[in-house]
């Protein structure tokens, strides 16, 4: 019986934190299977409660240490949910007709990824493409860092950056590659739609195999000895390209 239960849980995603769970429930994209919270209901549960379906399949009242183990962190606000797995899109041809997409090349930190997805949703990016090779995917920590806003995005999963660039290029997108230096000043460029903004790895930047596929752009900064965090740079560039195209 225990093995059957473990197998069932492996077919679910675990998310935690009030904002993440509320946005998931509001989006109505994924099924909620169960809620775990403490016997003394936390304030976060009361915020989530108003968005719960009339018949929640399963509410479990557990010790806070159980939630710590489930979430792998103490930053769960006293509430954890088991939900249907996140559904990535895979057919990149479906971005045809969109004006602005974001391609992430090797962003490895799940919280950076979540922050980027949060900004993408707020700014109004039409789709986000992740690469399975060498990049972070959507986890519970990513979901929380996005404040649950990943639920409102079309997120595509490509096998590699080379494949993604090839497919997107065939649809006529103009590529703008974010680099730390030696790029054109991002504030002075005329951006022509449809646009694909590429953000590279926190450590190594954009893969050399695709750097020549588009225009290299750089955010002006006070000193070359400092640099923006990947998620901050992504947010600045997404806003800039969205409103200057």
Secondary structure by P-SEA (a helix, b strand, c coil): caaaaaaaaaabbbbbcaaaaaaaaaaccccccbbbbcccccaaaaaacccccccccbbbbbcaaaaaaaacccccccbbbbbccbbbbccccccccccbbbbbcccccaaaaaaaaaaaaaacccbbbbbccccccccaaaaaaacccccccbbbbbccaaaaaaaaaaabbbbbbbccccccccccccccccbbbbbbcccccccccccccbbbbbcccccccccccaaaaaaaaaaaaaaac
